[in-house]
C-alpha cells in the first residue's frame, strides 16, 4: 500500500470518527423547549436532529470519497505525466471530476438545511 493511500484512508477514518462523535453529541443535547426556552422553529427537535445528522453525513461521506478518489487518481495522473507531459489537460479534468464528488455532497447538505428553514 502506498504512502498516499495510507494517508487518505487515515483521513477518511478520522472524518468518520469525528462525524460519529458529532452525531452522538447532537442526539445527546437536551431540547431547548424542555429547558423552558421559547423556540420559534416550526419543526420538532427530532426532525432537526435527523436533518443535521444527515447533512453532516452527506458532507462527510462525500468528502471522504472524494479524498480517496483524488488520492488514487492523483498518483496515477502523476505517473502518466512523468511519461507523457502533454496529457496534463486531460488528467486535470479527471482530477476535477473526482473532486466534484465533495461538491455534490456539499450541495446536498445545503439543500437539506435549506429545507429546514
Secondary structure, DSSP 8 states (H G I E B T S, - for coil): --HHHHHHHHHHHHHHHHHHHHHHHHHHS--TGGGT-----SS-HHHHHHHHHHHHHHHHHHHHHHHHHHHHHHHHHHHHHHH-GGGHHHHHHHHHHHHHHHHHHHHHHHHHHHHH-
